[in-house]
Amino acid sequence: MKSFASRSDLKAKKISFPRLSKNCCAFTAERDPNSGVIVGDDGVMVIDAQATPHMAREVIPRIRRVT
């Protein structure tokens, strides 16, 4: 049985957080789940969770930079 990517691939990932439009960004990490970020007037919606809590914590400071 093949192990889940977050358990078997522990190498450092190149992370990017490009702005796709005025209110939309994408958090990407090589071969790991990616997250879409939509910034609204009253809040932020993050679409698709990360594979690990560590990677999820990497998203938060990037969101703070665009809000």
Residue, then its C-alpha position, 0 to 999 in steps of 0.5 A: m500500500k502506498s503511503f499518503a504523500s504528507r507521511s512519505d514525502l517530508k522534503a522541504k517544498k518550494i512554496s509560492f503565493p501568487r496573486l491571481s486577481k485583486n481578491c484571489c491568491a493561490f498557496t502552492a507547494e510542490r506536489d502537495p495539496n494547494s489552497g485557494v484564497i479569496v479575500g472579501d470585504d468581511g472575511v477570507m475564504v480558504i479553499d482546500a486544506q493542506a495535507t499537514p498542520h505544519m503546511a496549514r500554518e504556512v498559509i496563515p502568515r501569507i493571508r495576513r499579508v494580503t488582508 
